[in-house]
Amino acid sequence: MMKVSPTALIPAALFVLAIGVAGDLWSADAAAMPTDAQVAAQQQQQATLPLPGAAAVDAAKGKIADALAAPELSTDKVAGHMPRLNGIPLIPQTPGALDSLFAQVEKRPLLPALRSDGELLIAVSFSLPPATLKNLATQADRAGAVLVLRGMVNDSLADTSKAIQAVMGDDAGDSTFQVNPNVFSAYAVQDVPTFILAKKAADGESACAAGTDYVSVRGDVTLTYALRELAKQPHWDTAAQRYLAALGVKP
C-alpha cells in the first residue's frame, strides 16, 4: 500500500504562500533558496491544521443528500436551474394501449368524407420537379384540395415530413398532404399529377367507376386548367366551378 507523508498534504494555498515567501527572497537574490529552518517551520504549521474526522464527513454527506432531496428541486422551483427529470410526470403505461391506438387508426378513413357533388384530390409524387409540386400545393391550399401520395419516403414519416419541408420551405404548414395508396388504385392513377373529382371514397383496393364515382385529368398543368377540363364532364361542373371560385377564377 502506498503511503503519503504529511508534507504531501500541504494545501495548494499554503504551497502558493510558501512560493510567495520564497519569491520575495528570490527577488533580492535569484540564487537564494528557502532555508531548512523555513521549510521546517512551514511543515510544523501544516501539522497543526485540524483535519475533518469521520463524523464531520458523514455530517457533510447528510447535508448534501438532504439538499438534493428537497421538494423545490424535484418541482423545478429553483430559478436558473435546469429542469430535473424526476420532476417530470411520467405517463402511466396501460397494457394494450398501443394495440388499441392502431385499431382506432385502422378504422378511421384516410380521407375526409367526400362531398356528394365531388371532392378534389390531387395525386402527386416527390418525383415531380420541386417547383411544380410547390405550385400545386400552393394552389391546392387556396382551393381546399388534398394532395395525395402513394407512400412515405423510405417508409418513414420523419423522412416524408423532411421531404415536404424541403419542397415547401416556410409554407410547409399550409399544405395538406395525405398518404393513401388506395387513391392510386381506386381511381386508376397512372401518372402524376392526376387531378381527381371523386364522389365515392377509395375503399381498400377496389376500383371505382370512372365517370360515375369520379372523373380525372392528368398532366403537368395548372389546377385552374385541370378544373376547367373537369367542368366539361357531365354532372361534374358544379364541383369544378366550386373549386374554381375558391381560386378566384370566374366561370
Accessible surface in RSA format (square Angstrom, percent):
REM  Atomic radii and reference values for relative SASA: ProtOr
REM  Chains: A
REM  Algorithm: Lee & Richards
REM  Probe-radius: 1.40
REM  Slices: 20
REM RES _ NUM      All-atoms   Total-Side   Main-Chain    Non-polar    All polar
REM                ABS   REL    ABS   REL    ABS   REL    ABS   REL    ABS   REL
RES MET A   1   228.14 118.1 146.75  97.1  81.39 193.8 121.44 103.3 106.69 141.4
RES MET A   2   164.53  85.2 133.87  88.6  30.67  73.0 101.74  86.5  62.80  83.2
RES LYS A   3   190.11  92.7 162.01  99.4  28.09  66.9 108.56  97.7  81.55  86.9
RES VAL A   4    86.34  56.8  55.80  50.5  30.54  73.6  59.20  51.4  27.13  73.6
RES SER A   5    59.43  50.2  48.56  64.8  10.87  25.0  42.29  90.1  17.14  24.0
RES PRO A   6   100.72  73.4  97.63  89.0   3.09  11.2  99.53  82.2   1.19   7.4
RES THR A   7    60.65  43.1  50.29  51.0  10.36  24.7  35.21  47.3  25.44  38.5
RES ALA A   8    68.76  63.2  30.98  47.8  37.78  85.9  43.16  60.8  25.60  67.8
RES LEU A   9    99.43  55.4  84.30  60.3  15.13  38.0  89.43  62.8  10.00  26.9
RES ILE A  10    46.12  26.2  28.75  21.4  17.37  41.9  28.75  20.7  17.37  47.1
RES PRO A  11    58.15  42.4  47.40  43.2  10.75  39.1  58.15  48.0   0.00   0.0
RES ALA A  12    79.21  72.8  65.82 101.6  13.39  30.5  71.14 100.2   8.07  21.4
RES ALA A  13    76.81  70.6  60.36  93.1  16.45  37.4  68.14  96.0   8.67  23.0
RES LEU A  14    30.87  17.2  30.80  22.0   0.07   0.2  30.80  21.6   0.07   0.2
RES PHE A  15   120.81  60.4 120.13  74.4   0.69   1.8 120.81  73.2   0.00   0.0
RES VAL A  16    98.44  64.8  97.69  88.4   0.75   1.8  97.74  84.9   0.70   1.9
RES LEU A  17    96.28  53.6  91.18  65.2   5.10  12.8  96.18  67.5   0.11   0.3
RES ALA A  18    34.71  31.9  26.45  40.8   8.26  18.8  30.72  43.3   3.99  10.6
RES ILE A  19    78.75  44.8  78.39  58.4   0.36   0.9  78.39  56.4   0.36   1.0
RES GLY A  20    37.51  46.3   0.00   N/A  37.51  46.3  34.73  95.3   2.78   6.2
RES VAL A  21    74.81  49.2  73.66  66.7   1.15   2.8  73.97  64.3   0.84   2.3
RES ALA A  22     4.08   3.7   3.13   4.8   0.94   2.1   3.96   5.6   0.12   0.3
RES GLY A  23    26.59  32.8   0.00   N/A  26.59  32.8  21.91  60.1   4.67  10.5
RES ASP A  24   103.73  72.7  94.79  94.3   8.95  21.2  26.23  61.7  77.50  77.3
RES LEU A  25    64.06  35.7  61.37  43.9   2.69   6.8  62.68  44.0   1.39   3.7
RES TRP A  26    85.82  34.4  80.43  38.9   5.39  12.7  79.98  42.6   5.84   9.5
RES SER A  27    97.37  82.3  54.14  72.3  43.23  99.6  51.74 110.2  45.63  63.9
RES ALA A  28    90.85  83.5  50.67  78.2  40.18  91.4  60.54  85.3  30.31  80.3
RES ASP A  29    79.13  55.4  75.02  74.7   4.11   9.7  23.73  55.8  55.40  55.3
RES ALA A  30    97.74  89.9  68.36 105.5  29.38  66.8  69.95  98.5  27.79  73.6
RES ALA A  31    85.49  78.6  57.05  88.0  28.44  64.7  67.21  94.6  18.28  48.4
RES ALA A  32    31.24  28.7  21.96  33.9   9.28  21.1  30.92  43.5   0.32   0.8
RES MET A  33   134.17  69.5 119.14  78.8  15.03  35.8  99.00  84.2  35.17  46.6
RES PRO A  34    49.18  35.8  33.79  30.8  15.39  55.9  33.79  27.9  15.39  95.7
RES THR A  35    74.83  53.2  67.59  68.5   7.24  17.3  71.78  96.4   3.05   4.6
RES ASP A  36   128.72  90.2 120.03 119.5   8.69  20.5  39.48  92.9  89.24  89.0
RES ALA A  37    76.47  70.3  61.23  94.5  15.23  34.7  69.85  98.4   6.61  17.5
RES GLN A  38    70.04  39.2  60.46  44.2   9.58  22.8  36.71  78.1  33.34  25.3
RES VAL A  39    67.65  44.5  64.71  58.6   2.94   7.1  67.62  58.8   0.03   0.1
RES ALA A  40    56.13  51.6  49.71  76.7   6.42  14.6  51.77  72.9   4.36  11.5
RES ALA A  41    62.66  57.6  49.63  76.6  13.02  29.6  56.94  80.2   5.72  15.2
RES GLN A  42    34.95  19.5  32.41  23.7   2.54   6.1  18.17  38.7  16.78  12.7
RES GLN A  43    74.63  41.7  68.49  50.1   6.15  14.6  16.22  34.5  58.41  44.3
RES GLN A  44   117.91  65.9 114.73  83.8   3.18   7.6  44.47  94.7  73.44  55.7
RES GLN A  45    90.47  50.6  84.55  61.8   5.92  14.1  29.28  62.3  61.19  46.4
RES GLN A  46    19.32  10.8  15.56  11.4   3.76   9.0   7.03  15.0  12.29   9.3
RES ALA A  47    74.82  68.8  38.12  58.8  36.70  83.5  48.06  67.7  26.76  70.9
RES THR A  48    93.20  66.3  63.59  64.5  29.61  70.6  59.01  79.3  34.19  51.7
RES LEU A  49    74.55  41.5  64.81  46.4   9.74  24.5  64.97  45.6   9.59  25.8
RES PRO A  50   123.11  89.7  96.91  88.3  26.20  95.2 107.02  88.4  16.09 100.0
RES LEU A  51   133.21  74.2 105.59  75.5  27.62  69.4 106.54  74.8  26.68  71.8
RES PRO A  52    99.87  72.8  71.63  65.3  28.25 102.7  81.37  67.2  18.50 115.0
RES GLY A  53    42.96  53.0   0.00   N/A  42.96  53.0  35.92  98.6   7.04  15.8
RES ALA A  54    81.53  75.0  64.57  99.7  16.96  38.6  71.42 100.6  10.12  26.8
RES ALA A  55    83.41  76.7  68.98 106.5  14.42  32.8  75.70 106.6   7.71  20.4
RES ALA A  56    53.35  49.0  38.71  59.7  14.63  33.3  46.37  65.3   6.97  18.5
RES VAL A  57    64.79  42.6  61.45  55.6   3.34   8.0  64.66  56.2   0.13   0.4
RES ASP A  58    89.00  62.3  80.29  79.9   8.71  20.6  28.66  67.5  60.34  60.2
RES ALA A  59    57.14  52.5  42.57  65.7  14.57  33.1  54.51  76.8   2.62   6.9
RES ALA A  60    50.97  46.9  46.73  72.1   4.25   9.7  49.97  70.4   1.00   2.7
RES LYS A  61   131.99  64.4 126.64  77.7   5.35  12.7  77.54  69.8  54.45  58.0
RES GLY A  62    32.07  39.6   0.00   N/A  32.07  39.6  31.60  86.7   0.48   1.1
RES LYS A  63   154.85  75.5 146.70  90.0   8.14  19.4  91.30  82.2  63.55  67.7
RES ILE A  64   108.53  61.8 105.55  78.6   2.98   7.2 108.53  78.2   0.00   0.0
RES ALA A  65    58.97  54.2  49.45  76.3   9.52  21.6  54.99  77.4   3.97  10.5
RES ASP A  66   105.20  73.7  94.67  94.2  10.53  24.9  29.92  70.4  75.28  75.1
RES ALA A  67    58.87  54.1  47.96  74.0  10.92  24.8  56.65  79.8   2.22   5.9
RES LEU A  68   100.46  56.0  97.36  69.7   3.11   7.8  97.51  68.5   2.96   8.0
RES ALA A  69    76.30  70.2  49.39  76.2  26.91  61.2  58.47  82.3  17.83  47.2
RES ALA A  70    17.44  16.0  14.66  22.6   2.79   6.3  17.44  24.6   0.00   0.0
RES PRO A  71   100.85  73.5  95.61  87.2   5.24  19.0 100.85  83.3   0.00   0.0
RES GLU A  72    82.61  47.4  80.72  61.1   1.88   4.5  30.67  59.3  51.93  42.4
RES LEU A  73    32.14  17.9  31.04  22.2   1.10   2.8  31.63  22.2   0.51   1.4
RES SER A  74    34.39  29.1  33.20  44.3   1.20   2.8  19.38  41.3  15.02  21.0
RES THR A  75    77.64  55.2  57.98  58.8  19.66  46.9  61.24  82.2  16.41  24.8
RES ASP A  76    63.87  44.7  33.96  33.8  29.91  70.7  26.11  61.5  37.75  37.7
RES LYS A  77   157.34  76.8 124.36  76.3  32.98  78.5  75.76  68.2  81.58  86.9
RES VAL A  78    45.90  30.2  36.40  33.0   9.50  22.9  40.37  35.1   5.53  15.0
RES ALA A  79    99.13  91.1  68.81 106.2  30.32  69.0  80.16 112.9  18.97  50.3
RES GLY A  80    90.09 111.1   0.00   N/A  90.09 111.1  44.35 121.7  45.73 102.4
RES HIS A  81   119.08  65.1  93.31  64.9  25.76  65.9  70.35  72.5  48.73  56.7
RES MET A  82   163.64  84.7 151.51 100.3  12.12  28.9 116.74  99.3  46.89  62.1
RES PRO A  83    86.24  62.9  68.30  62.3  17.93  65.2  68.75  56.8  17.49 108.7
RES ARG A  84    79.93  33.6  75.26  38.4   4.67  11.1  27.88  38.1  52.05  31.5
RES LEU A  85   150.19  83.6 138.04  98.8  12.15  30.6 138.18  97.0  12.01  32.3
RES ASN A  86    95.42  65.8  57.63  55.7  37.79  91.0  46.77 112.6  48.64  47.0
RES GLY A  87    27.61  34.1   0.00   N/A  27.61  34.1   5.36  14.7  22.25  49.8
RES ILE A  88    88.33  50.3  81.64  60.8   6.69  16.1  82.38  59.3   5.95  16.1
RES PRO A  89   118.42  86.3  96.26  87.7  22.16  80.6 108.65  89.7   9.77  60.7
RES LEU A  90   162.54  90.5 138.44  99.0  24.10  60.6 140.02  98.3  22.53  60.6
RES ILE A  91   154.71  88.0 137.87 102.7  16.84  40.6 139.66 100.6  15.05  40.8
RES PRO A  92   114.49  83.4  94.78  86.4  19.70  71.6 105.74  87.3   8.75  54.4
RES GLN A  93   175.19  98.0 143.70 105.0  31.50  75.0  51.27 109.1 123.92  94.0
RES THR A  94    89.55  63.7  76.56  77.6  12.99  31.0  51.24  68.8  38.31  57.9
RES PRO A  95   130.29  95.0 100.62  91.7  29.66 107.8 112.68  93.0  17.61 109.5
RES GLY A  96    47.76  58.9   0.00   N/A  47.76  58.9  28.86  79.2  18.91  42.3
RES ALA A  97    51.73  47.6  39.97  61.7  11.76  26.8  46.21  65.1   5.52  14.6
RES LEU A  98   114.87  64.0 109.10  78.0   5.77  14.5 111.69  78.4   3.18   8.6
RES ASP A  99   104.27  73.0  97.87  97.4   6.39  15.1  30.99  72.9  73.27  73.1
RES SER A 100    56.45  47.7  48.44  64.6   8.01  18.5  31.53  67.1  24.92  34.9
RES LEU A 101    95.76  53.3  94.66  67.7   1.10   2.8  95.44  67.0   0.32   0.9
RES PHE A 102   111.70  55.9 111.35  69.0   0.35   0.9 111.46  67.6   0.24   0.7
RES ALA A 103    40.74  37.5  37.74  58.2   3.00   6.8  40.01  56.3   0.74   2.0
RES GLN A 104    95.91  53.6  90.07  65.8   5.84  13.9  31.50  67.1  64.41  48.8
RES VAL A 105    75.51  49.7  73.01  66.1   2.50   6.0  73.04  63.5   2.47   6.7
RES GLU A 106   147.31  84.6 111.73  84.5  35.59  84.7  48.01  92.9  99.30  81.1
RES LYS A 107   176.49  86.1 143.77  88.2  32.72  77.9  95.64  86.1  80.85  86.1
RES ARG A 108   152.08  63.9 142.23  72.5   9.85  23.5  53.90  73.7  98.18  59.5
RES PRO A 109   101.09  73.7  77.81  70.9  23.28  84.6  90.17  74.5  10.91  67.8
RES LEU A 110    91.05  50.7  72.25  51.7  18.80  47.3  75.36  52.9  15.70  42.2
RES LEU A 111    12.62   7.0   6.24   4.5   6.38  16.0   7.74   5.4   4.88  13.1
RES PRO A 112    66.68  48.6  53.35  48.6  13.33  48.4  64.84  53.5   1.84  11.5
RES ALA A 113    97.07  89.3  67.02 103.4  30.05  68.4  77.92 109.7  19.15  50.7
RES LEU A 114    29.25  16.3   3.55   2.5  25.71  64.6   3.62   2.5  25.64  69.0
RES ARG A 115   114.62  48.1 107.75  54.9   6.86  16.3  37.95  51.9  76.66  46.5
RES SER A 116   105.69  89.3  79.98 106.7  25.71  59.2  56.20 119.7  49.49  69.3
RES ASP A 117    37.94  26.6  33.14  33.0   4.79  11.3  27.53  64.8  10.41  10.4
RES GLY A 118     0.00   0.0   0.00   N/A   0.00   0.0   0.00   0.0   0.00   0.0
RES GLU A 119    23.53  13.5  23.53  17.8   0.00   0.0   0.73   1.4  22.80  18.6
RES LEU A 120     0.45   0.3   0.00   0.0   0.45   1.1   0.00   0.0   0.45   1.2
RES LEU A 121     1.16   0.6   1.16   0.8   0.00   0.0   1.16   0.8   0.00   0.0
RES ILE A 122     0.00   0.0   0.00   0.0   0.00   0.0   0.00   0.0   0.00   0.0
RES ALA A 123     0.02   0.0   0.00   0.0   0.02   0.0   0.00   0.0   0.02   0.1
RES VAL A 124     0.56   0.4   0.00   0.0   0.56   1.3   0.00   0.0   0.56   1.5
RES SER A 125    35.40  29.9  33.65  44.9   1.75   4.0  16.09  34.3  19.31  27.0
RES PHE A 126    59.25  29.6  34.35  21.3  24.90  64.8  35.54  21.5  23.70  67.8
RES SER A 127    94.47  79.8  53.97  72.0  40.49  93.3  54.15 115.3  40.32  56.5
RES LEU A 128    17.69   9.9  13.08   9.4   4.61  11.6  13.92   9.8   3.77  10.1
RES PRO A 129    74.82  54.5  69.13  63.0   5.69  20.7  74.77  61.7   0.05   0.3
RES PRO A 130    90.50  66.0  89.03  81.2   1.47   5.3  90.02  74.3   0.48   3.0
RES ALA A 131    69.75  64.1  59.90  92.4   9.85  22.4  67.64  95.3   2.11   5.6
RES THR A 132    25.16  17.9  22.19  22.5   2.97   7.1   9.50  12.8  15.66  23.7
RES LEU A 133     0.89   0.5   0.89   0.6   0.00   0.0   0.89   0.6   0.00   0.0
RES LYS A 134    76.40  37.3  76.40  46.9   0.00   0.0  33.22  29.9  43.18  46.0
RES ASN A 135    85.12  58.7  83.68  80.9   1.44   3.5  12.99  31.3  72.13  69.7
RES LEU A 136     4.25   2.4   4.25   3.0   0.00   0.0   4.25   3.0   0.00   0.0
RES ALA A 137     0.75   0.7   0.00   0.0   0.75   1.7   0.00   0.0   0.75   2.0
RES THR A 138    64.56  45.9  60.11  60.9   4.44  10.6  57.41  77.1   7.14  10.8
RES GLN A 139    36.37  20.3  36.37  26.6   0.00   0.0  15.99  34.0  20.38  15.5
RES ALA A 140     2.17   2.0   2.17   3.3   0.00   0.0   2.17   3.1   0.00   0.0
RES ASP A 141    72.30  50.6  51.15  50.9  21.15  50.0   8.70  20.5  63.61  63.4
RES ARG A 142   137.89  57.9 113.54  57.9  24.35  58.0  46.26  63.2  91.63  55.5
RES ALA A 143     8.42   7.7   0.00   0.0   8.42  19.2   0.50   0.7   7.93  21.0
RES GLY A 144    49.58  61.1   0.00   N/A  49.58  61.1  33.84  92.9  15.73  35.2
RES ALA A 145     5.92   5.4   0.00   0.0   5.92  13.5   0.13   0.2   5.79  15.4
RES VAL A 146    12.37   8.1  12.37  11.2   0.00   0.0  12.37  10.8   0.00   0.0
RES LEU A 147     0.95   0.5   0.95   0.7   0.00   0.0   0.95   0.7   0.00   0.0
RES VAL A 148     0.00   0.0   0.00   0.0   0.00   0.0   0.00   0.0   0.00   0.0
RES LEU A 149     4.53   2.5   4.53   3.2   0.00   0.0   4.53   3.2   0.00   0.0
RES ARG A 150   132.97  55.8 127.36  64.9   5.60  13.3  53.81  73.5  79.15  48.0
RES GLY A 151    38.38  47.3   0.00   N/A  38.38  47.3  26.08  71.6  12.30  27.5
RES MET A 152    75.86  39.3  58.62  38.8  17.24  41.0  50.18  42.7  25.68  34.0
RES VAL A 153    45.23  29.8  38.63  35.0   6.61  15.9  44.95  39.1   0.29   0.8
RES ASN A 154   121.10  83.5  82.80  80.0  38.30  92.2  30.72  73.9  90.38  87.4
RES ASP A 155   127.58  89.4 105.16 104.7  22.42  53.0  26.95  63.4 100.63 100.4
RES SER A 156    31.32  26.5  26.97  36.0   4.35  10.0  19.79  42.2  11.53  16.1
RES LEU A 157   128.82  71.7 123.11  88.1   5.71  14.4 123.11  86.5   5.71  15.4
RES ALA A 158    61.57  56.6  49.91  77.0  11.66  26.5  57.63  81.2   3.94  10.4
RES ASP A 159    43.76  30.7  40.51  40.3   3.24   7.7   6.73  15.8  37.03  36.9
RES THR A 160     5.09   3.6   5.09   5.2   0.00   0.0   5.09   6.8   0.00   0.0
RES SER A 161    58.83  49.7  51.88  69.2   6.95  16.0  33.82  72.0  25.01  35.0
RES LYS A 162   141.16  68.9 133.74  82.1   7.42  17.7  85.84  77.3  55.32  58.9
RES ALA A 163    23.00  21.2  14.77  22.8   8.23  18.7  22.31  31.4   0.69   1.8
RES ILE A 164    25.59  14.6  25.48  19.0   0.11   0.3  25.59  18.4   0.00   0.0
RES GLN A 165    93.09  52.1  90.52  66.2   2.58   6.1  41.99  89.4  51.10  38.8
RES ALA A 166    87.89  80.8  47.15  72.8  40.74  92.7  59.43  83.7  28.46  75.4
RES VAL A 167    25.13  16.5  14.00  12.7  11.12  26.8  15.43  13.4   9.70  26.3
RES MET A 168     2.88   1.5   2.58   1.7   0.30   0.7   2.58   2.2   0.30   0.4
RES GLY A 169    28.23  34.8   0.00   N/A  28.23  34.8  27.07  74.3   1.16   2.6
RES ASP A 170   149.50 104.7 114.58 114.0  34.92  82.6  37.98  89.4 111.53 111.2
RES ASP A 171    61.77  43.3  61.38  61.1   0.40   0.9   9.41  22.2  52.36  52.2
RES ALA A 172    19.89  18.3  11.73  18.1   8.16  18.6  11.85  16.7   8.04  21.3
RES GLY A 173    77.82  96.0   0.00   N/A  77.82  96.0  42.66 117.1  35.16  78.7
RES ASP A 174    87.59  61.4  76.38  76.0  11.21  26.5  19.94  46.9  67.65  67.5
RES SER A 175    18.61  15.7   1.20   1.6  17.41  40.1   1.48   3.2  17.13  24.0
RES THR A 176    65.80  46.8  58.74  59.5   7.07  16.8  29.77  40.0  36.03  54.5
RES PHE A 177    32.88  16.4   7.07   4.4  25.81  67.2   7.13   4.3  25.75  73.7
RES GLN A 178    44.87  25.1  39.99  29.2   4.88  11.6  20.56  43.8  24.31  18.4
RES VAL A 179    48.91  32.2  35.64  32.3  13.27  32.0  35.64  31.0  13.27  36.0
RES ASN A 180     3.97   2.7   3.97   3.8   0.00   0.0   0.00   0.0   3.97   3.8
RES PRO A 181    68.44  49.9  64.99  59.2   3.46  12.6  65.34  53.9   3.11  19.3
RES ASN A 182    32.69  22.5  32.48  31.4   0.21   0.5   0.21   0.5  32.48  31.4
RES VAL A 183     0.00   0.0   0.00   0.0   0.00   0.0   0.00   0.0   0.00   0.0
RES PHE A 184     7.82   3.9   4.24   2.6   3.58   9.3   4.46   2.7   3.36   9.6
RES SER A 185    51.04  43.1  30.68  40.9  20.36  46.9  40.16  85.5  10.88  15.2
RES ALA A 186     1.00   0.9   0.00   0.0   1.00   2.3   0.00   0.0   1.00   2.6
RES TYR A 187     2.33   1.1   0.08   0.0   2.25   5.8   0.00   0.0   2.33   2.9
RES ALA A 188    60.78  55.9  43.71  67.4  17.07  38.8  48.24  67.9  12.54  33.2
RES VAL A 189     7.74   5.1   0.99   0.9   6.74  16.3   2.04   1.8   5.70  15.4
RES GLN A 190   135.28  75.6 105.00  76.7  30.28  72.1  33.77  71.9 101.51  77.0
RES ASP A 191    72.65  50.9  66.49  66.2   6.16  14.6  24.93  58.7  47.72  47.6
RES VAL A 192    41.38  27.2  22.89  20.7  18.49  44.5  22.89  19.9  18.49  50.1
RES PRO A 193     1.65   1.2   1.53   1.4   0.12   0.4   1.53   1.3   0.12   0.7
RES THR A 194     5.85   4.2   5.85   5.9   0.00   0.0   5.46   7.3   0.39   0.6
RES PHE A 195     0.06   0.0   0.06   0.0   0.00   0.0   0.06   0.0   0.00   0.0
RES ILE A 196     0.00   0.0   0.00   0.0   0.00   0.0   0.00   0.0   0.00   0.0
RES LEU A 197     0.00   0.0   0.00   0.0   0.00   0.0   0.00   0.0   0.00   0.0
RES ALA A 198     0.00   0.0   0.00   0.0   0.00   0.0   0.00   0.0   0.00   0.0
RES LYS A 199    73.79  36.0  54.05  33.2  19.73  47.0  23.50  21.2  50.28  53.6
RES LYS A 200   102.23  49.9  98.44  60.4   3.79   9.0  57.13  51.4  45.10  48.0
RES ALA A 201    50.97  46.9  44.31  68.4   6.65  15.1  44.51  62.7   6.45  17.1
RES ALA A 202    16.13  14.8   0.33   0.5  15.80  36.0   0.33   0.5  15.80  41.9
RES ASP A 203   106.66  74.7  99.33  98.9   7.33  17.3  23.37  55.0  83.29  83.1
RES GLY A 204    35.03  43.2   0.00   N/A  35.03  43.2  31.05  85.2   3.98   8.9
RES GLU A 205   148.32  85.2 126.14  95.4  22.18  52.8  39.82  77.0 108.50  88.6
RES SER A 206    68.07  57.5  54.60  72.9  13.48  31.0  53.75 114.5  14.32  20.1
RES ALA A 207    81.74  75.2  54.14  83.6  27.60  62.8  54.21  76.3  27.53  72.9
RES CYS A 208    13.36  10.1   1.95   2.2  11.41  26.8   1.32   3.4  12.04  13.0
RES ALA A 209    53.39  49.1  41.96  64.8  11.43  26.0  51.32  72.3   2.07   5.5
RES ALA A 210    75.62  69.5  48.44  74.7  27.18  61.8  48.67  68.5  26.95  71.4
RES GLY A 211    45.25  55.8   0.00   N/A  45.25  55.8  27.14  74.5  18.11  40.6
RES THR A 212    99.08  70.5  86.53  87.7  12.55  29.9  59.26  79.6  39.82  60.2
RES ASP A 213    24.50  17.2  24.08  24.0   0.43   1.0   0.43   1.0  24.08  24.0
RES TYR A 214    13.09   6.1  13.09   7.4   0.00   0.0   2.88   2.2  10.21  12.6
RES VAL A 215    11.28   7.4   7.68   6.9   3.60   8.7  11.28   9.8   0.00   0.0
RES SER A 216    46.10  39.0  21.40  28.6  24.70  56.9   0.00   0.0  46.10  64.6
RES VAL A 217    36.21  23.8  28.48  25.8   7.73  18.6  36.21  31.5   0.00   0.0
RES ARG A 218   143.71  60.3 118.93  60.6  24.78  59.0  31.25  42.7 112.46  68.2
RES GLY A 219    27.32  33.7   0.00   N/A  27.32  33.7  26.73  73.3   0.59   1.3
RES ASP A 220   107.87  75.6  76.85  76.5  31.01  73.3  31.37  73.8  76.49  76.3
RES VAL A 221    48.22  31.7  35.21  31.9  13.02  31.4  44.15  38.4   4.07  11.0
RES THR A 222    74.80  53.2  71.67  72.7   3.13   7.5  66.19  88.9   8.62  13.0
RES LEU A 223     0.03   0.0   0.03   0.0   0.00   0.0   0.03   0.0   0.00   0.0
RES THR A 224    33.87  24.1  33.87  34.3   0.00   0.0  17.99  24.2  15.88  24.0
RES TYR A 225   118.00  55.1 115.92  66.0   2.09   5.4  79.07  59.4  38.93  48.0
RES ALA A 226     0.06   0.1   0.00   0.0   0.06   0.1   0.06   0.1   0.00   0.0
RES LEU A 227     0.06   0.0   0.06   0.0   0.00   0.0   0.06   0.0   0.00   0.0
RES ARG A 228   121.86  51.2 118.25  60.3   3.61   8.6  37.81  51.7  84.06  50.9
RES GLU A 229    46.64  26.8  45.58  34.5   1.07   2.5   5.83  11.3  40.81  33.3
RES LEU A 230     0.19   0.1   0.19   0.1   0.00   0.0   0.19   0.1   0.00   0.0
RES ALA A 231    17.60  16.2   7.85  12.1   9.75  22.2   8.08  11.4   9.52  25.2
RES LYS A 232   146.54  71.5 113.95  69.9  32.59  77.6  84.83  76.4  61.71  65.7
RES GLN A 233    71.56  40.0  69.19  50.6   2.38   5.7   3.20   6.8  68.36  51.8
RES PRO A 234    97.72  71.2  83.48  76.1  14.25  51.8  94.81  78.3   2.91  18.1
RES HIS A 235   155.72  85.1 129.66  90.1  26.05  66.7  91.34  94.1  64.38  74.9
RES TRP A 236     3.37   1.4   3.21   1.6   0.16   0.4   1.37   0.7   2.00   3.2
RES ASP A 237    69.22  48.5  69.21  68.9   0.01   0.0  15.93  37.5  53.30  53.2
RES THR A 238    88.99  63.3  82.40  83.5   6.60  15.7  57.67  77.5  31.33  47.4
RES ALA A 239     0.46   0.4   0.01   0.0   0.45   1.0   0.01   0.0   0.45   1.2
RES ALA A 240     0.00   0.0   0.00   0.0   0.00   0.0   0.00   0.0   0.00   0.0
RES GLN A 241    61.97  34.7  58.92  43.1   3.06   7.3  33.21  70.7  28.77  21.8
RES ARG A 242    66.98  28.1  55.70  28.4  11.28  26.9  54.73  74.8  12.25   7.4
RES TYR A 243     7.40   3.5   7.40   4.2   0.00   0.0   5.95   4.5   1.46   1.8
RES LEU A 244     2.32   1.3   2.32   1.7   0.00   0.0   2.32   1.6   0.00   0.0
RES ALA A 245    69.27  63.7  49.63  76.6  19.63  44.7  52.83  74.4  16.44  43.5
RES ALA A 246    54.31  49.9  21.38  33.0  32.93  74.9  34.39  48.4  19.92  52.8
RES LEU A 247    10.46   5.8   3.69   2.6   6.76  17.0   4.36   3.1   6.10  16.4
RES GLY A 248    65.28  80.5   0.00   N/A  65.28  80.5  35.48  97.4  29.80  66.7
RES VAL A 249    30.98  20.4  23.62  21.4   7.36  17.7  27.65  24.0   3.33   9.0
RES LYS A 250   175.26  85.5 163.33 100.2  11.93  28.4 108.23  97.4  67.03  71.4
RES PRO A 251   146.63 106.9  85.85  78.3  60.79 221.0 113.35  93.6  33.28 206.8
END  Absolute sums over single chains surface
CHAIN  1 A    16765.1      13359.7       3405.4      10723.9       6041.2
END  Absolute sums over all chains
TOTAL         16765.1      13359.7       3405.4      10723.9       6041.2
